[in-house]
Amino acid sequence: MREDYLHYLWRYQKLDHQEMRTADGLPVKVISPGAHNLLSGPDFFNSRVLIGDQEWAGNVEIHLRSSDWYMHSHESDPAYDNVILHVVWVHDVEVFRKDNTSLPVVEICHLVAPETVNSYEDLCSNNGNRWINCQNDFGEVDDFFLNNWLERLYVERLEKKSLLINHIFENLAGDWEAVLFKMLAKNFGLNINGDAFLSVAASIPFSVVRKLRGNRLQLEAIFQGQAGLLSGDCEEPYFLSLKEEYNYLRKKFRLNAQGVLPVKYFRLRPDNFPEVRLAQLAGIYNKHASLFNVLINCAQAKDLYKILEVEVNDFWKTHYTFYKSHSPKRKALSTNFMDLLIINTVVPLKFCYARSKGKEEGWEEFSMIEAVAPEENQVIKKFSSLRPQVAVNALRSQALLQLKNEYCDKNACLNCAIGVKLLQREPQF
């Protein structure tokens, strides 16, 4: 038995109210279970209960055992002074308030139907036999209900992405162009080099990027140089010209590469090699005088692809690194890569910017993300095998990733709308 299941029982009142009494024998009637608190403090706020002939309004605390009140030191925490009822699975000790009056307690182990407990155990006791707990029922969930839940999950994921953006924004004194530069650099590095690219961007004041954006060679020189990619010995003329520019610019702008993380190549496809991606990033900033304004004023996904479209110079058409050439190949940003930039950089940034301006965020970001193709990864493929066409666009695939990472993998079915919906099928009192 887990405490979060007791929260579920109280929240949805899956209890035999005819037999609900305090340990002292007084009948208990629940007028309102209260608002579920997912943060610190009592488990339910603003509850209303009738104990005997007296109505009480306040908070409710829930534990597996009443002795947990003392295990968690609630007796010395003022946040629990307004608790009016202690709901426990097993009552094993009497709990007293600061004034030595007894805190009313209801033991509920005998108030729950066996079928109710069985439904919970069938759903949440996986033992590693299922990819997700509800995989046998996922395909049968009502479409309208699932759509609403996935939209909420996508907003949750946007909120999570917003944490880093807002942190960077605060550290950069409100310079949205600089925020975009750091986020774009991070996502050009993808999962493997994302942190390294972010550290490169953090080592370059955006004022330097502003000054150099008319010169693609100089932009690429500081990106490659700060990433440590111009420190080796190479007789390639293009490498030498970049290195010469970098040494000049490094001294001029007093650039420091301390704290820059090393780039990685392990399990990278050549198209994602850091040299190529940094050259493309330089091309993006060389192409647009004010990239942030261009992106923030773009309302449709189809126009974003034109903005993000960039080609590498002739050298990179025949190289993945400085040290080895290959037959000519076009290395424009692929549609899939631009999709990832829209999903992970553009839409979250537009979301945060709209919120910072007090605008009603959501509608434009939703319509934009819905026009982007879903990601292709093992999680999305598995969900699609359980429910064909569940990931029809990037909003859906992002929501499914949020579902898997924050609910399924954490066995948090009781906080998931799907899990709660499935449990509602159990017999009622």
Summary of the structure (lengths in Angstrom):
residues: 429
radius of gyration: 28.4
end to end distance: 20.7
largest distance: 91.4
contacts: 1279
relative contact order: 0.11
helix: 52%
strand: 10%
